[in-house]
Amino acid sequence: MVALLSSAYFAPVQWYQKVNRYDECRIERYDHFQKQTYRNRCVIATTQGLQALTVPVEKAETPKQLMRDVRISTHGKWQQEHWNALLSAYGESPFYDYYIDDLRPFFFQQWDYLFDFNLAIAETMCSLLDIQRRLIPTDDYVPDAEHDFRMAINPKHPLPDDAFRPQPYYQVYRDKHGFLPNLSILDLLFNMGPESVFYL
């Protein structure tokens, strides 16, 4: 079976559940970029609660910019800020030290296009999670598909997804905040390590 997904920055657990359960995943690159979505942000757990990490993008030349054409902004120190946020949030988690060096390139190398950046992250995360699946960028806009999760996996207005019912797992701040579902895959990886794929 084939799933259709939006591009995402360190996507939430729900996104990777689809990657793990479908034989192939088509990653949409011809849709229009939308702000305040997982395309350029992820959500992590901190001692204060939820924190969104956002990748800044350059202003579009047209009102409806294709995802494949979105450029990452070089202004500011967002990579360093995200790196520091992960250290602060997960430095004491069980598997932070085990995985963080594999993620270093995403915070210390410059990337031009958001879609390419996100795809490289997804491929690395699949390798770390031991998920053997194909992630294939679309060749054109896909109007609809039987297993279309582009709108379902959304931080603001998610659509119902009967196949995704988040179950609690160990989280560093669970005693303080309770279980926080569907955070960035980084939360699952740093807290559960090699067991993450079984959770998915």
C-alpha positions in Angstrom: 0.0 0.0 0.0 1.0 3.6 -0.7 0.5 6.5 1.6 0.5 10.2 0.6 2.2 12.6 3.1 3.1 16.2 3.3 6.7 17.2 3.8 7.5 17.8 7.5 10.4 19.0 9.7 11.1 16.3 12.2 7.6 15.2 11.7 5.3 14.0 14.5 4.9 10.4 15.6 1.7 10.0 13.6 3.7 10.8 10.4 6.2 8.1 11.1 3.5 5.6 12.0 2.4 5.9 8.4 5.9 5.5 7.1 6.3 2.4 9.2 3.0 0.8 8.2 2.9 1.5 4.5 5.1 -0.2 1.9 5.8 3.1 0.2 5.2 6.8 1.0 4.9 9.5 -1.5 6.0 12.9 -0.2 4.0 15.8 -1.8 6.3 18.5 -3.1 3.8 20.2 -5.5 1.3 21.4 -3.0 1.3 25.1 -1.8 3.4 25.9 1.2 1.3 26.7 4.2 2.4 28.5 7.3 1.9 27.1 10.8 2.0 23.5 9.6 4.5 20.7 10.2 6.2 21.6 6.9 8.6 23.9 8.8 7.9 23.3 12.4 8.0 20.5 15.0 6.8 20.4 18.6 9.0 19.1 21.5 8.4 18.7 25.2 10.4 21.0 27.6 10.3 21.5 31.3 7.9 24.4 30.7 5.6 22.4 28.4 5.3 22.3 24.7 7.7 24.2 22.5 7.4 24.7 18.7 10.7 24.9 16.7 10.2 26.7 13.4 12.4 26.8 10.4 12.3 30.3 8.9 11.7 30.5 5.2 12.3 33.2 2.7 9.4 35.3 1.6 7.6 33.8 -1.4 7.8 35.6 -4.8 4.2 34.5 -5.6 1.1 34.1 -3.3 1.0 30.4 -3.8 4.5 29.0 -3.7 5.1 25.3 -4.3 6.6 23.4 -1.5 9.5 22.3 -3.7 10.5 26.0 -4.2 10.5 27.1 -0.6 13.9 28.3 0.4 15.2 28.2 4.0 16.1 31.7 5.3 19.8 32.2 6.2 19.0 35.1 8.6 19.2 34.6 12.3 20.7 31.7 14.2 17.7 29.3 14.1 19.8 26.2 13.7 21.8 27.0 16.9 18.6 27.8 18.7 17.0 24.5 17.7 20.2 22.6 18.7 20.3 24.3 22.1 16.6 23.6 22.6 17.1 19.9 22.0 20.0 19.8 24.4 17.9 21.6 27.1 14.8 19.5 26.5 16.4 16.0 26.0 19.9 16.2 27.3 18.9 14.0 30.2 16.7 11.6 28.2 17.9 8.0 28.0 19.0 8.0 24.3 20.0 11.6 23.6 23.7 10.9 23.6 23.3 7.8 21.5 21.6 9.6 18.6 22.5 13.3 18.7 25.7 13.0 16.6 23.7 11.5 13.8 21.5 14.6 13.8 24.3 17.2 14.0 24.5 17.9 10.2 20.9 19.2 10.2 21.9 21.9 12.7 25.4 22.8 11.5 25.2 22.6 7.7 23.5 25.1 5.4 20.5 23.8 3.4 18.9 25.7 0.5 15.4 24.2 0.0 13.0 23.1 2.8 11.7 20.1 0.9 15.2 18.7 0.4 16.1 19.4 4.0 13.0 17.6 5.3 13.5 14.6 3.1 17.1 14.2 4.2 15.8 14.4 7.8 13.1 11.8 7.2 15.6 9.4 5.5 18.0 9.7 8.4 15.2 9.2 11.0 14.0 6.1 9.1 17.6 4.7 9.3 17.8 5.5 13.1 14.4 4.0 13.7 15.2 0.9 11.6 12.3 1.6 9.2 12.9 0.0 5.8 10.5 2.0 3.6 10.6 4.0 0.4 10.1 7.7 0.6 9.5 9.0 -2.9 8.9 12.7 -3.8 5.8 13.2 -6.0 6.4 14.1 -9.7 3.3 16.3 -9.9 0.5 17.4 -7.6 -1.7 14.5 -6.5 -5.3 15.6 -6.2 -6.4 12.7 -4.0 -5.4 9.3 -3.0 -6.9 6.4 -1.1 -4.5 6.7 1.8 -4.1 10.5 1.8 -2.8 12.0 5.1 -1.7 15.4 3.9 -4.6 17.1 5.8 -5.0 14.6 8.6 -1.5 15.3 10.0 -1.9 18.9 10.9 -1.0 20.8 14.1 -4.0 23.2 14.0 -6.9 21.3 12.4 -6.1 17.6 12.2 -8.6 15.4 10.5 -9.8 12.2 12.2 -7.4 9.3 11.8 -8.9 6.1 13.3 -5.6 4.2 12.7 -3.7 6.6 15.1 -4.4 6.3 18.8 -1.4 7.5 20.7 -0.4 5.2 23.6 1.7 6.6 26.5 5.4 5.9 26.5 8.2 7.1 28.8 8.7 10.9 28.6 11.2 12.9 30.6 8.6 15.4 31.8 5.7 13.0 32.1 5.5 13.4 35.9 5.2 17.2 35.5 3.0 17.5 32.4 1.4 14.1 32.0 1.8 12.2 28.7 2.0 14.6 25.7 0.9 12.8 22.5 2.1 13.1 18.9 5.2 15.2 19.5 8.1 15.3 17.1 9.6 11.9 16.3 12.6 13.3 18.2 10.7 12.9 21.5 10.0 9.2 20.8 13.6 8.5 19.6 15.4 10.2 22.5 13.1 8.6 25.1 12.6 5.1 23.7 15.6 4.5 21.5 15.6 1.2 19.7 12.1 0.4 21.1 10.6 3.3 19.1 9.9 1.2 16.0 7.8 -1.2 18.1 5.8 1.7 19.4 5.1 2.8 15.8 
